[in-house]
């Protein structure tokens, strides 16, 4: 599996489009990999350095927990 940052978002999108065009569905590991790559880039854009810098330690830890899929209680 490629590291998500090794390919651009447009490359991930192109790969996904080609797979879907050829009949691959959501259960195909290559489709899952493309979707994970695209999710990485969406998250990176949404969580730019200014957003991360604005978080305090507690907020940053809570966000990391959310990204790991852990339950976070308010």
Phi and psi in degrees as a GROMACS rama.xvg file:
@    title "Ramachandran Plot"
@    xaxis  label "Phi"
@    yaxis  label "Psi"
@TYPE xy
-73.6469  151.657  UNK-2
-75.3932  136.195  UNK-3
-55.617  -35.0711  UNK-4
-76.4694  -9.56695  UNK-5
-74.4725  -20.0957  UNK-6
-121.202  148.313  UNK-7
-73.9197  163.464  UNK-8
-60.5446  -38.7063  UNK-9
-67.2017  -32.8772  UNK-10
-68.3363  -43.0119  UNK-11
-60.1383  -43.8857  UNK-12
-63.6913  -40.6169  UNK-13
-64.1671  -43.9903  UNK-14
-61.0551  -44.6318  UNK-15
-61.4824  -45.3051  UNK-16
-60.271  -42.1039  UNK-17
-64.6744  -41.7159  UNK-18
-63.4134  -45.4517  UNK-19
-65.1739  -41.0044  UNK-20
-59.0752  -33.3893  UNK-21
-92.5102  11.1983  UNK-22
94.5979  6.71843  UNK-23
-70.4921  142.524  UNK-24
-111.117  -175.975  UNK-25
-64.7717  -15.6578  UNK-26
-84.672  -12.2287  UNK-27
-69.2128  127.688  UNK-28
-58.4072  -30.1274  UNK-29
-69.9809  -35.8947  UNK-30
-66.662  -44.1575  UNK-31
-60.1815  -40.9812  UNK-32
-62.9036  -43.7873  UNK-33
-62.6063  -43.6557  UNK-34
-64.2221  -37.4602  UNK-35
-65.9975  -40.0756  UNK-36
-62.4268  -43.1016  UNK-37
-66.1219  -38.695  UNK-38
-63.3947  -38.5006  UNK-39
-57.322  -48.5438  UNK-40
-67.9481  -36.9338  UNK-41
-62.8059  -44.1565  UNK-42
-64.6125  -41.1262  UNK-43
-62.7261  -41.5144  UNK-44
-65.9702  -41.9207  UNK-45
-69.4185  -33.4832  UNK-46
-107.998  59.2075  UNK-47
-64.9804  171.607  UNK-48
-56.9095  -32.3184  UNK-49
-67.6782  -36.3145  UNK-50
-69.112  -47.6356  UNK-51
-62.0506  -40.8827  UNK-52
-65.3266  -28.7103  UNK-53
-77.6458  -17.9644  UNK-54
-77.3289  141.984  UNK-55
-85.0717  178.255  UNK-56
-59.3802  -40.1245  UNK-57
-66.1096  -46.3027  UNK-58
-61.411  -40.8842  UNK-59
-64.9365  -43.7023  UNK-60
-63.3601  -40.3078  UNK-61
-64.6951  -40.9931  UNK-62
-63.8866  -42.291  UNK-63
-60.8098  -40.4943  UNK-64
-62.4099  -41.3951  UNK-65
-62.4078  -44.3584  UNK-66
-63.937  -28.9208  UNK-67
-82.649  -4.65215  UNK-68
82.7751  15.496  UNK-69
-85.6281  150.714  UNK-70
-73.1834  131.674  UNK-71
-118.363  125.092  UNK-72
-100.404  136.619  UNK-73
